[in-house]
């Protein structure tokens, strides 16, 4: 059986999205959210791709680490960063980046 292009796209689609989400896929306007281990969250900023989200998460974590090294309270200790983007049924998590992997 030969599949057409539409069928292939659907089978490769990321759950909750109409297409496959890769690191460089343009997400429109997505939001990067930092979360701690207790489930508290802090919006960090808007991103257009997972790659940009990783860069901003790395910068955010570096800034917080510098504050700790200076003896200042960073105010929030991220466990992970999540990138939320508009999916088929509203906003969905497009990617999760663990702080230890940044």
N, C-alpha and C positions, 0 to 999 in steps of 0.2 A: 504494500500500500504506500503510495506516494503522499507525503504531507505537503500541504501548501505552506507558505510563509506565515500566515496567520496562526495556523495550528502549532507550528514550531515555537512561535513567540509565546503562546499561551502555556505550553508545557515548560518553557524555561523561565516563566515569570516568577518573581519573588513573591511568596505568600503575602496577600493583602495589597499587591500592586499589579498593575496591568502589564508590566514589563520586568525584565531581569534588572535588578539594581546592582550595579558594579561600583567600584571605587570612584570612577570618573563619570558616572551617570549624572546628568543634570537633574536635580530634584525640584527645580523651581525655587521656592523659598522654603527651606527647611530650618528647623530650630535645633540648636545644640543645647542639651540639658545635662547638667552635672547632677549625679545622685550619690548620696552617701549610703552606708550599709544599712541604715535604719529606714531608708525609703524617703528621706527628705530630699528635695530637689531644688536646684538653682538654675534658672535660665542663663546661659552664657552668651548666646548671640545667634544670628542668622547665618546659615551656610548654604551653598548651592550644590555641594557634592560631599561624599564621604571623605575624600582626600582633604578637602578644605576643613571639614569637621575635625579630622585627626590633627591637622596643623594647629587649629585654634585650641583644641583640647590640650595639646602638648604645651603651647604657650601659657595657657591658664594654669596648668599644673606646675610649670617652671616658676611662674610668678608666686604661686602659693608656697613652693619649696623655698624660694629666696626669703620670703617673709618668715618662715620657720627658722631658717639659718640665722636670721638677724634677731631671733627671739621674740618676734611679733606674732600674734595670733592671726592665722590666715582666715579665720571665720568659718570656713567650711572645708571639710576633708573629703574630696570626691573618691568614691569607690569605682564608679564607671561614668562614662559619658554616653548619652543616647542621642541619636539623630532622629528627630521626628519629621516626617514628610506626609503630604497629602496622598493617601492611597485610595483604593476603590471604595471603602466605607468610612471615609473621614481620615483623620490623622493616625498614622501607624508608625511603629519603630522601624526605620530603614536600616539602622546599624547600632550595635552596642560596642563600645570601646572600653575595655577595662583599663583603669588607671595604671596598673602595673605593666601593661603592654604598650603604653604610650611612650 
